[in-house]
Amino acid sequence: MGFMQKRVFRLGFSLLVAFGLAVGIFIQPAAALTDEQKLVSEVWRIVNRSYLDESFNHQNWAAVRQKALEKPLLDQKATYGAIQNMLKTLNDPFTRFLDPEQYRSLQVNTSGELTGVGLQIALNPQSGKLEVVSPIAGSPADKAGIRPRDRIVKIEGMATTDLTLDEAAARMRGPIGSLVTLVIERDGEGEKEVRVVRDRIALNPVVAELRSSPQGTPFGYLRLTQFNANASMELAHAISSLEKKGAAAYILDLRNNPGGLLQAGIEIARQWLDSGTIVYTVNRQGIQGSFEAFGPALTDDPLVILVNQGTASASEILAGALQDNGRAQLVGETTFGKGLIQSLFELSDGSGLAVTIAKYETPQHRDINKLGITPDTVVTQQVLTRDEVATETDLQYQAALDLLSKNSVVAKTN
């Protein structure tokens, strides 16, 4: 087990984000700190020992701590504000503070259930705008026509430029049946208002169907919507069932899958590989760890993977691993490009801290952060309705089916 693998396990579950002690800076002894100051220092220490960028965004990190402790921290609100301001200096939207409610919501999300509108969101590093990674299939946001790469300009009349990522997510959550009004900006269409009714979001991550190709070959169509705690087990069950039903090939649909748990992506990659490196992880010391496949794979049938601009994080780890190992061919559009790994830390007052601890590289040492993964076969696709996905109208699916049919014929003759 590699250094980084052990480290990630030790830090807790991972999410698909130097030591500049200047002479003469006075830092209060720990014994003299108030409870509020201790929480600020706790966050500072975690970032100090774990953060990927050893320059801390080219600043004196000890001086940032000193500044955060200069003003009186009279209550929880002031303390949380000081922590958020401290983290903002890193200019990393993925390293962020979560109050106790946000921390619990994130744990629920990765465990398999939540309530709200059903949007996976991120801050675009280049523009700084709040961007939709993808709507969850069948969610209120999906049914309202919100698309990947849409920018969320306002939530309930408040400009999202004034909100952190987690504050924006919190404003979109709420009781089932309640209404939230969003202003969406889309390339070529300007701004428009969208009203969405919140609901319980079912996070069953796997859709599995046995289908037949035009040549009559039975194949498994698998759609994976996110990498939560259930994803690996559910996909393994689906593959096993499809194998028993006679599937001779597979299409794995990762379009609009925003990622999730790193470990889930690694476990799913192992289901398709007998051997080989799945992903390399690189920390701030440049130390590389790796995750390996140790076989046997659940199937060696031909595989085509569908990707698009909403394919991100753990989805990109899986797609990159299977592409680089020659296990699958990718069809669709260049992926989102999130090549950073976060760990989640629980703080002493029940709040949480997500910290970018490493970056990842594909087995062929490709760093895809902000670049994405280019598919083997590029097929652009107009926006589809939910009912049009994986049908004759779906050009990417049809291209995958054509490729799979050719691969299946080759496999049979070898």
C-alpha positions as CSV (number, residue, x, y, z in Angstrom):
1,M,0.0,0.0,0.0
2,G,1.5,3.3,-1.1
3,F,2.3,6.3,1.1
4,M,-0.5,8.4,-0.2
5,Q,-3.0,5.6,0.0
6,K,-2.2,5.1,3.7
7,R,-2.4,8.8,4.2
8,V,-5.8,9.2,2.5
9,F,-7.2,6.3,4.6
10,R,-5.8,7.8,7.7
11,L,-7.3,11.3,7.0
12,G,-10.8,9.9,6.4
13,F,-12.8,9.5,3.3
14,S,-11.6,11.5,0.3
15,L,-13.7,13.6,-2.0
16,L,-14.3,13.7,-6.9
17,V,-8.7,19.7,-3.7
18,A,5.9,26.2,3.6
19,F,6.5,26.3,6.4
20,G,6.7,30.2,6.3
21,L,7.3,30.9,9.9
22,A,8.7,34.4,9.8
23,V,11.1,35.4,12.5
24,G,9.6,37.8,15.0
25,I,5.9,36.9,14.5
26,F,4.4,36.4,17.9
27,I,1.8,33.5,18.2
28,Q,0.0,33.1,21.5
29,P,0.7,30.0,23.5
30,A,-2.1,27.4,23.1
31,A,-2.9,27.6,26.8
32,A,-3.9,31.3,26.4
33,L,-6.3,30.8,23.6
34,T,-10.1,31.0,24.0
35,D,-12.3,28.2,22.6
36,E,-13.0,30.4,19.6
37,Q,-9.3,31.0,19.0
38,K,-8.6,27.3,19.5
39,L,-11.0,26.4,16.6
40,V,-9.3,28.9,14.3
41,S,-5.9,27.4,15.3
42,E,-7.2,23.9,14.7
43,V,-8.1,24.8,11.1
44,W,-4.8,26.5,10.6
45,R,-2.8,23.5,11.8
46,I,-4.8,21.0,9.6
47,V,-4.1,23.2,6.5
48,N,-0.5,23.8,7.6
49,R,0.3,20.1,7.6
50,S,-2.0,18.8,4.8
51,Y,-2.5,21.4,2.1
52,L,-1.1,20.5,-1.4
53,D,0.5,23.9,-2.1
54,E,3.5,24.3,0.2
55,S,3.6,28.1,-0.6
56,F,0.0,28.5,0.6
57,N,-0.8,30.6,-2.5
58,H,2.5,32.4,-2.2
59,Q,2.0,33.9,1.3
60,N,3.2,33.6,4.9
61,W,0.7,31.1,6.3
62,A,1.8,31.9,9.9
63,A,1.1,35.6,9.3
64,V,-2.4,34.6,8.1
65,R,-3.1,32.8,11.4
66,Q,-1.8,35.8,13.4
67,K,-4.1,38.2,11.5
68,A,-7.1,35.9,12.1
69,L,-6.5,35.9,15.8
70,E,-5.9,39.7,16.1
71,K,-9.6,40.6,16.3
72,P,-11.8,39.5,19.2
73,L,-13.8,36.4,18.4
74,L,-16.9,37.0,20.5
75,D,-19.2,34.3,19.2
76,Q,-19.6,31.4,16.7
77,K,-20.5,33.6,13.8
78,A,-17.4,35.7,14.2
79,T,-15.2,32.6,14.5
80,Y,-16.6,30.9,11.4
81,G,-16.2,34.2,9.5
82,A,-12.5,34.4,10.6
83,I,-11.9,30.8,9.4
84,Q,-13.6,31.5,6.1
85,N,-11.5,34.6,5.5
86,M,-8.4,32.7,6.4
87,L,-9.2,30.0,3.9
88,K,-10.1,32.5,1.2
89,T,-6.5,33.6,1.0
90,L,-5.6,30.2,-0.5
91,N,-7.8,31.0,-3.5
92,D,-8.9,27.4,-3.7
93,P,-12.7,26.9,-3.9
94,F,-12.3,23.2,-2.9
95,T,-10.6,24.0,0.4
96,R,-13.5,25.2,2.5
97,F,-15.1,25.4,5.9
98,L,-18.4,23.7,6.6
99,D,-20.6,24.6,9.5
100,P,-22.1,21.7,11.4
101,E,-25.3,21.6,9.2
102,Q,-23.2,21.8,6.0
103,Y,-20.9,19.1,7.3
104,R,-23.8,16.8,8.1
105,S,-25.4,17.5,4.7
106,L,-22.2,16.5,2.9
107,Q,-21.9,13.3,4.8
108,V,-25.6,12.5,3.9
109,N,-24.9,13.3,0.2
110,T,-22.0,10.9,0.0
111,S,-23.9,8.3,1.9
112,G,-26.8,8.2,-0.5
113,E,-29.7,10.6,0.2
114,L,-30.5,14.3,0.5
115,T,-33.3,16.8,0.0
116,G,-33.2,19.9,-2.2
117,V,-33.1,20.7,-6.0
118,G,-30.5,18.1,-7.0
119,L,-27.7,20.1,-8.4
120,Q,-24.0,19.3,-8.2
121,I,-22.1,22.7,-8.3
122,A,-18.6,24.0,-8.3
123,L,-16.8,27.4,-8.6
124,N,-15.2,27.8,-11.9
125,P,-11.5,28.5,-11.1
126,Q,-11.0,30.8,-14.1
127,S,-14.2,32.9,-14.0
128,G,-15.0,32.5,-10.3
129,K,-18.6,31.9,-11.2
130,L,-20.9,29.3,-9.6
131,E,-21.3,26.6,-12.2
132,V,-23.5,23.6,-12.6
133,V,-21.4,20.4,-12.9
134,S,-24.5,18.4,-13.5
135,P,-28.1,17.9,-12.3
136,I,-28.8,14.6,-10.6
137,A,-30.8,12.4,-12.9
138,G,-34.6,12.7,-12.2
139,S,-34.1,15.5,-9.7
140,P,-36.2,18.7,-9.7
141,A,-33.3,20.6,-11.3
142,D,-33.0,18.0,-14.0
143,K,-36.7,18.2,-14.8
144,A,-36.6,22.0,-14.8
145,G,-34.1,21.8,-17.7
146,I,-30.9,23.0,-15.9
147,R,-27.8,21.8,-17.7
148,P,-24.1,21.2,-17.1
149,R,-22.0,24.4,-17.4
150,D,-25.0,26.7,-16.7
151,R,-24.0,29.5,-14.4
152,I,-26.1,30.2,-11.3
153,V,-26.3,34.0,-11.1
154,K,-28.8,34.4,-8.2
155,I,-30.5,32.2,-5.6
156,E,-33.6,33.7,-4.1
157,G,-32.6,37.1,-5.4
158,M,-29.1,37.0,-3.8
159,A,-26.1,37.3,-6.2
160,T,-24.0,34.2,-6.0
161,T,-20.8,36.3,-6.2
162,D,-21.6,37.1,-2.6
163,L,-21.8,33.5,-1.5
164,T,-19.3,30.7,-0.8
165,L,-19.9,27.3,-2.5
166,D,-21.4,25.9,0.6
167,E,-23.6,28.9,1.3
168,A,-25.0,28.6,-2.2
169,A,-25.6,24.9,-1.6
170,A,-27.3,25.6,1.7
171,R,-29.6,28.2,0.1
172,M,-30.8,25.6,-2.4
173,R,-31.6,23.0,0.2
174,G,-34.8,23.2,2.1
175,P,-38.1,21.4,3.1
176,I,-39.7,19.1,0.5
177,G,-42.3,21.0,-1.4
178,S,-40.8,24.4,-0.9
179,L,-40.0,26.6,-3.8
180,V,-36.6,28.1,-4.7
181,T,-36.0,30.7,-7.5
182,L,-32.8,30.6,-9.4
183,V,-31.4,32.9,-12.1
184,I,-29.4,30.9,-14.7
185,E,-27.0,32.2,-17.3
186,R,-26.3,30.0,-20.3
187,D,-23.9,30.6,-23.3
188,G,-25.8,32.1,-26.2
189,E,-29.1,32.6,-24.2
190,G,-28.4,35.2,-21.5
191,E,-30.1,35.0,-18.1
192,K,-33.4,33.4,-17.3
193,E,-35.4,32.7,-14.1
194,V,-36.1,29.1,-13.1
195,R,-38.4,28.1,-10.3
196,V,-37.7,24.7,-8.8
197,V,-39.7,22.8,-6.2
198,R,-37.5,21.0,-3.7
199,D,-37.9,17.3,-3.2
200,R,-36.2,14.3,-1.7
201,I,-33.3,13.3,-4.0
202,A,-32.9,9.6,-4.5
203,L,-29.2,8.8,-4.9
204,N,-29.4,5.3,-6.4
205,P,-26.2,5.6,-8.4
206,V,-26.6,2.8,-10.9
207,V,-29.0,2.2,-13.8
208,A,-28.5,-1.2,-15.4
209,E,-30.2,-2.8,-18.4
210,L,-29.5,-5.7,-20.7
211,R,-29.9,-4.5,-24.3
212,S,-29.4,-6.0,-27.8
213,S,-27.2,-4.4,-30.5
214,P,-28.4,-4.1,-34.1
215,Q,-26.3,-7.2,-34.8
216,G,-28.2,-9.1,-32.0
217,T,-25.3,-9.1,-29.5
218,P,-26.6,-8.8,-25.9
219,F,-24.8,-6.0,-24.0
220,G,-25.1,-4.3,-20.7
221,Y,-25.9,-0.6,-20.5
222,L,-24.7,0.8,-17.2
223,R,-25.3,4.4,-16.1
224,L,-23.4,5.6,-13.0
225,T,-24.7,9.0,-11.7
226,Q,-22.2,9.5,-8.8
227,F,-19.6,7.9,-6.6
228,N,-21.3,7.6,-3.2
229,A,-20.7,4.9,-0.6
230,N,-23.1,2.5,-2.4
231,A,-21.7,2.9,-5.9
232,S,-19.1,0.1,-6.0
233,M,-21.3,-2.5,-4.4
234,E,-24.3,-1.6,-6.6
235,L,-22.3,-1.6,-9.8
236,A,-20.7,-5.0,-8.9
237,H,-24.2,-6.5,-8.4
238,A,-25.3,-5.0,-11.7
239,I,-22.3,-6.5,-13.6
240,S,-22.8,-9.9,-12.0
241,S,-26.4,-9.9,-12.9
242,L,-25.8,-8.8,-16.5
243,E,-23.0,-11.5,-16.9
244,K,-25.5,-14.2,-15.8
245,K,-28.0,-12.9,-18.4
246,G,-25.5,-13.3,-21.2
247,A,-24.0,-9.8,-21.7
248,A,-21.1,-9.9,-24.1
249,A,-20.1,-6.3,-24.0
250,Y,-20.8,-3.1,-22.0
251,I,-21.4,0.6,-22.3
252,L,-20.7,2.5,-19.1
253,D,-22.3,6.0,-19.1
254,L,-20.4,8.5,-17.0
255,R,-22.0,11.6,-18.6
256,N,-22.9,14.3,-16.0
257,N,-21.4,12.2,-13.2
258,P,-19.7,14.9,-11.0
259,G,-17.7,12.3,-9.0
260,G,-17.7,11.8,-5.2
261,L,-15.7,9.5,-3.1
262,L,-12.1,8.7,-4.4
263,Q,-12.2,5.2,-3.0
264,A,-15.4,4.4,-4.8
265,G,-13.8,5.4,-8.1
266,I,-10.8,3.2,-7.3
267,E,-12.9,0.2,-6.3
268,I,-15.0,0.4,-9.5
269,A,-11.9,0.6,-11.7
270,R,-10.7,-2.6,-10.0
271,Q,-13.9,-4.3,-11.2
272,W,-12.8,-3.9,-14.8
273,L,-9.0,-4.5,-14.5
274,D,-7.0,-7.7,-13.9
275,S,-3.9,-5.6,-13.1
276,G,-2.3,-2.2,-13.6
277,T,-2.1,1.2,-12.0
278,I,-5.4,2.9,-11.5
279,V,-4.2,6.4,-10.4
280,Y,-1.2,8.1,-9.0
281,T,-1.5,10.7,-6.2
282,V,1.0,13.4,-5.6
283,N,1.3,15.4,-2.4
284,R,3.1,18.7,-1.8
285,Q,6.4,16.9,-1.2
286,G,6.1,15.4,-4.6
287,I,5.8,11.9,-3.1
288,Q,3.8,9.7,-5.4
289,G,1.5,7.0,-4.1
290,S,-0.5,4.7,-6.3
291,F,-3.6,2.6,-6.3
292,E,-3.3,-0.7,-8.2
293,A,-5.7,-3.3,-9.6
294,F,-5.1,-6.8,-8.2
295,G,-7.8,-8.7,-10.1
296,P,-9.5,-10.7,-11.2
297,A,-11.8,-8.3,-13.1
298,L,-15.5,-9.1,-13.0
299,T,-15.6,-9.3,-16.8
300,D,-13.2,-9.0,-19.7
301,D,-15.9,-8.2,-22.2
302,P,-15.4,-5.1,-24.5
303,L,-16.2,-1.8,-22.8
304,V,-17.0,1.7,-24.1
305,I,-17.3,4.6,-21.8
306,L,-19.5,7.7,-22.5
307,V,-18.1,11.0,-21.1
308,N,-19.0,14.7,-21.5
309,Q,-18.3,18.1,-19.9
310,G,-20.2,17.0,-16.7
311,T,-17.9,14.0,-16.2
312,A,-15.7,15.1,-13.3
313,S,-13.4,14.1,-10.4
314,A,-13.8,10.4,-9.5
315,S,-15.4,9.9,-12.9
316,E,-12.3,11.2,-14.6
317,I,-10.1,8.9,-12.4
318,L,-12.2,5.9,-13.6
319,A,-12.3,7.0,-17.2
320,G,-8.6,7.8,-17.3
321,A,-7.6,4.5,-15.6
322,L,-9.5,2.4,-18.1
323,Q,-8.4,4.5,-21.1
324,D,-4.7,4.4,-20.2
325,N,-4.7,0.7,-19.4
326,G,-6.3,0.0,-22.8
327,R,-9.3,-1.5,-21.1
328,A,-11.9,0.8,-22.6
329,Q,-12.4,3.4,-25.3
330,L,-14.0,6.7,-24.5
331,V,-16.7,8.4,-26.6
332,G,-18.1,11.9,-26.2
333,E,-16.7,15.2,-25.2
334,T,-13.7,16.4,-23.2
335,T,-14.4,16.0,-19.4
336,F,-14.6,18.6,-16.7
337,G,-11.0,18.7,-15.6
338,K,-10.9,18.3,-11.7
339,G,-7.7,16.6,-10.8
340,L,-7.5,17.5,-7.1
341,I,-8.2,15.3,-4.1
342,Q,-9.8,16.6,-0.9
343,S,-10.0,15.0,2.5
344,L,-12.7,15.9,5.0
345,F,-11.8,16.6,8.6
346,E,-14.3,16.8,11.5
347,L,-13.5,19.7,13.8
348,S,-13.9,19.8,17.6
349,D,-17.2,21.7,17.6
350,G,-18.9,19.4,15.0
351,S,-18.1,21.5,12.0
352,G,-16.0,20.3,9.1
353,L,-13.1,21.2,6.9
354,A,-12.4,20.0,3.3
355,V,-8.8,20.4,2.3
356,T,-7.0,19.8,-1.0
357,I,-4.3,17.4,0.0
358,A,-3.1,16.0,-3.3
359,K,-3.5,16.0,-7.0
360,Y,-3.9,12.9,-9.1
361,E,-2.4,11.7,-12.4
362,T,-3.7,9.0,-14.7
363,P,-1.6,5.8,-15.1
364,Q,0.3,7.5,-18.0
365,H,1.0,10.4,-15.7
366,R,-1.4,12.8,-17.3
367,D,-2.4,15.7,-15.1
368,I,-5.9,16.5,-16.2
369,N,-6.7,19.4,-13.8
370,K,-8.4,22.2,-15.7
371,L,-7.7,20.2,-18.9
372,G,-10.0,17.2,-18.7
373,I,-9.6,13.9,-20.6
374,T,-10.1,13.9,-24.4
375,P,-12.1,10.9,-25.5
376,D,-10.8,8.5,-28.2
377,T,-13.9,9.3,-30.3
378,V,-15.1,12.9,-30.1
379,V,-18.9,13.3,-30.6
380,T,-20.6,16.6,-29.8
381,Q,-24.1,16.3,-28.5
382,Q,-27.1,18.6,-28.2
383,V,-28.8,18.7,-24.9
384,L,-31.1,15.7,-24.4
385,T,-34.2,15.3,-22.4
386,R,-34.1,12.6,-19.7
387,D,-36.1,10.3,-22.0
388,E,-33.8,10.7,-24.9
389,V,-30.7,9.5,-23.1
390,A,-29.3,6.2,-24.5
391,T,-31.9,6.2,-27.4
392,E,-31.6,6.6,-31.2
393,T,-31.6,10.4,-30.6
394,D,-28.5,10.2,-28.5
395,L,-25.6,10.6,-30.9
396,Q,-22.9,9.7,-28.4
397,Y,-24.7,6.5,-27.3
398,Q,-25.1,5.5,-31.0
399,A,-21.4,6.1,-31.7
400,A,-20.6,4.0,-28.6
401,L,-22.9,1.3,-29.9
402,D,-21.2,1.3,-33.3
403,L,-17.8,1.1,-31.7
404,L,-18.9,-1.7,-29.3
405,S,-20.3,-3.7,-32.2
406,K,-17.0,-3.6,-34.0
407,N,-15.1,-4.5,-30.8
408,S,-17.4,-7.4,-30.1
409,V,-16.8,-8.8,-33.6
410,V,-13.0,-8.4,-33.1
411,A,-13.2,-10.1,-29.7
412,K,-15.1,-13.1,-31.1
413,T,-12.6,-13.6,-33.9
414,N,-9.6,-13.5,-31.6
